[in-house]
Amino acid sequence: MAKNISREIGNQLAVTVSHPTSPKAGDPVRWGDKAGVALADKDTKTSKTTVKFDGAATIPVKGVNGGGSSAVAEGDSLYYVDGDTPAVSKKNTGKLIGYAMAAVGSGATATIEVRLAG
């Protein structure tokens, strides 16, 4: 291995999450321009959260895009949008979190498997 490599990044990393301010295990989260899923609640001592950035997770997804209600189809790109509830949808103004592994009806919210973009 190269001598200047400071750490091997696996599929999870403890980071100071940008949004939300107090993530809980299982929550979709954003860290800068990357989105993932919190593996544990925010550590109150370090203010860091261990986040999974690749693989797949089941998370709430809303069937909307920037223009309003829009069904989610398998394979659609999904984005994390601060301030939206749930935070994951087809609104491409957010940060890419991954790809839908199932459908969500137009305007509906469902918990589906999402292939994380990593």
C-alpha positions as CSV (number, residue, x, y, z in Angstrom):
1,M,0.0,0.0,0.0
2,A,1.1,3.6,-0.7
3,K,2.8,5.2,2.3
4,N,0.7,8.3,2.1
5,I,-2.7,6.5,2.6
6,S,-3.9,7.7,6.0
7,R,-6.9,5.3,6.3
8,E,-8.7,2.6,4.4
9,I,-12.3,3.7,4.0
10,G,-14.7,0.8,4.3
11,N,-18.4,1.0,3.8
12,Q,-19.0,3.1,6.9
13,L,-17.4,6.2,8.4
14,A,-17.9,8.2,11.6
15,V,-18.6,11.8,10.5
16,T,-20.1,15.0,11.7
17,V,-23.4,14.9,9.9
18,S,-24.5,18.1,8.1
19,H,-28.3,17.2,8.3
20,P,-30.2,16.4,10.4
21,T,-28.6,17.8,13.6
22,S,-29.4,14.8,15.8
23,P,-29.5,11.7,13.6
24,K,-30.8,8.4,14.9
25,A,-29.9,4.9,13.8
26,G,-31.6,4.1,10.5
27,D,-32.2,7.8,9.5
28,P,-31.1,9.0,6.0
29,V,-28.5,11.7,6.6
30,R,-26.3,14.1,4.6
31,W,-22.6,14.8,5.1
32,G,-21.5,17.6,2.8
33,D,-22.3,16.4,-0.7
34,K,-22.8,12.8,0.3
35,A,-25.9,11.1,1.7
36,G,-26.2,7.8,3.5
37,V,-27.9,6.1,6.4
38,A,-26.9,6.4,10.1
39,L,-25.9,3.1,11.6
40,A,-26.1,4.5,15.2
41,D,-27.5,7.5,17.0
42,K,-25.2,10.6,17.1
43,D,-22.5,10.2,19.7
44,T,-23.0,12.9,22.3
45,K,-19.3,13.0,23.3
46,T,-17.8,13.3,19.8
47,S,-20.8,14.7,17.9
48,K,-20.1,12.1,15.2
49,T,-22.4,9.6,13.6
50,T,-21.4,6.3,12.0
51,V,-22.9,6.4,8.5
52,K,-23.2,3.7,5.8
53,F,-22.6,5.2,2.3
54,D,-22.9,2.1,0.2
55,G,-24.9,-1.1,0.1
56,A,-28.6,-0.9,0.4
57,A,-31.1,0.2,3.1
58,T,-34.9,0.4,3.6
59,I,-35.8,4.0,4.1
60,P,-38.9,6.2,3.6
61,V,-39.2,7.7,0.1
62,K,-41.8,10.2,-1.2
63,G,-43.2,10.1,-4.7
64,V,-42.4,13.7,-5.7
65,N,-40.0,15.6,-7.9
66,G,-39.3,19.3,-8.3
67,G,-42.6,19.8,-10.1
68,G,-44.8,18.1,-7.6
69,S,-46.2,14.5,-7.3
70,S,-44.3,12.0,-9.4
71,A,-44.3,8.2,-9.0
72,V,-41.0,6.5,-8.2
73,A,-40.1,3.6,-10.5
74,E,-37.4,0.9,-9.8
75,G,-34.0,2.3,-10.8
76,D,-35.0,6.0,-10.4
77,S,-32.3,8.3,-8.9
78,L,-33.2,9.5,-5.4
79,Y,-32.0,12.5,-3.6
80,Y,-31.7,13.7,0.0
81,V,-33.4,17.1,0.5
82,D,-32.8,19.1,3.7
83,G,-36.1,20.2,5.2
84,D,-38.4,17.7,3.3
85,T,-40.3,15.0,5.2
86,P,-39.3,12.4,4.4
87,A,-36.0,13.7,3.2
88,V,-35.7,11.3,0.2
89,S,-37.5,11.8,-3.1
90,K,-36.9,12.4,-6.8
91,K,-36.2,16.1,-6.2
92,N,-32.9,16.5,-8.0
93,T,-32.2,19.8,-6.0
94,G,-30.9,17.5,-3.2
95,K,-27.8,15.3,-2.9
96,L,-27.9,11.9,-4.6
97,I,-28.5,9.2,-2.0
98,G,-29.1,6.2,-4.3
99,Y,-31.5,4.4,-6.6
100,A,-35.0,3.0,-6.0
101,M,-35.2,-0.8,-5.8
102,A,-39.1,-0.6,-5.7
103,A,-41.9,1.7,-6.8
104,V,-43.7,4.4,-4.8
105,G,-47.0,5.9,-6.0
106,S,-47.3,9.5,-7.1
107,G,-47.5,11.7,-4.0
108,A,-47.3,8.7,-1.7
109,T,-44.7,7.8,0.9
110,A,-43.4,4.3,1.3
111,T,-40.5,2.6,2.9
112,I,-38.5,0.9,0.2
113,E,-35.1,-0.6,-0.4
114,V,-32.7,2.0,-1.8
115,R,-29.3,1.1,-3.3
116,L,-27.0,3.6,-1.8
117,A,-24.8,5.6,-4.2
118,G,-21.7,5.3,-2.1
